[in-house]
Every structure is written in C-alpha cells, then in structure tokens.
Amino acid sequence: MSDLHCPATLLVVRHGEATYAEPDLPSDEGGWLTDRGRQQAADFSEGVRRRRVAAVYTSVLSRAVETGAIVADRLSVTSEPRPGLQEFAVGSYGGRPEGHDLIAAVFRRWLDDDLAAGCPGGETARAVIERFGAALRELADLHRGETVVIVSHGGAMSLAIPRLCLNASADLVRAHWVPNCAVAEVSVDADRWLLQSWPGSRDPAGAGADPPAG
C-alpha cells in the first residue's frame, strides 16, 4: 500500500533495442524488440529485482509494451500501458529519407529551449513535456512510498525529465544520450521532483540509435 507522506520512486527506462518495418525511415510506429532488445529487458529486470518494484507501466507503443511485459513477468508484477508516455510524434517528417536529420534539428532547438518548435504535424516540445509530466505525476500519486518501473522512450525522456526535475537541465542530455534499457531515477513528492540518477553515453552512437528519438 502506498504512503501518501513519502515520495514515489520512478524508474523511467528506455525500451529495449527495437526494429521496424522500414528501419531506415523515421516513423511513429511501435516496432518490435530484437533478440538483443529482449535480452536487455531481461538484464534490466535482474538489475532492479532488489528494488521491490510495485508495478510496471509502459507507453502505448508496442516496443515499450513488449519491454514492460518481459520486465513484469520476471518481477512477478503487473504491466499496464498508459497514455502520455509515448515518444514525441514526428509528424510529416515520418517516412522521409532525410527525416532523421530534420528531426535532430528540431531536437537541437528544444535543447536550446525553443519549446514552441516541433515537427510539422507532430508535437511541440511544450506539449510533450506537459503530457509526459502529467502521466508521471499520475503514477507518482498512485504509488507514494513505492517504486515503479516506467518504460518509455529516449527522446521524450531526454526532453521532459531534465525540465521536470529541480536539480537537472538540458545540458545533461547534451552530454549523455540514453541507451536502450537505461534508467533515469526520479523521486516525486507533493512539492518537488528530484533526479536521483541519469544514464547515458557521451557518444550518440553508444545510445544504440540515431538520437534523439527512440
């Protein structure tokens, strides 16, 4: 049972390595885990086994749902998809050979605090932060005094979490891209959000995907 007087601990993890119907083109499709991605999810589960995880929540995209199912099965808890945790929408940049470069340019504007920017037909940074933050807040309120795993996506995590936490900034993202199944630990109470740890590689290629999305 959750304790309303204690902070919730959110282990926000990027999904395992995934592949897609058209892997060279950006899209909003869910994809599916590779063999390596499934192993990453299993390894992550073992790494948090001692944390007494109360539940697993995931974005609605299939690569996150699949990751969450593996984690939940190994930890003997439930897994539930929740709206608001999905990757930012790429809009009309999806399906275009130059789409990855166009999306990366938008993300650089976000890191420079141009939160009104967005992919045409997609989302602005401000919209992503608001819906991601609302989803995390709802889960934190449900799990005061508990620890939960939240399976999400590299772009949404990198954009929103540093801006939601009092002790972090976008500079953190520039220095550390989020690899697959790497976790950011966030504590949330009634008054503040604190980033307890941030994962990542200084080399974007070390994140296992073309940053920032994934």
Helices and strands as residue ranges (DSSP letters): E 8-14, E 18-19, E 32-33, H 35-47, G 49-51, E 53-58, H 62-75, E 79-81, G 91-93, H 99-111, H 125-142, E 147-152, H 154-164, H 171-175, E 183-188, E 193-197, G 204-207
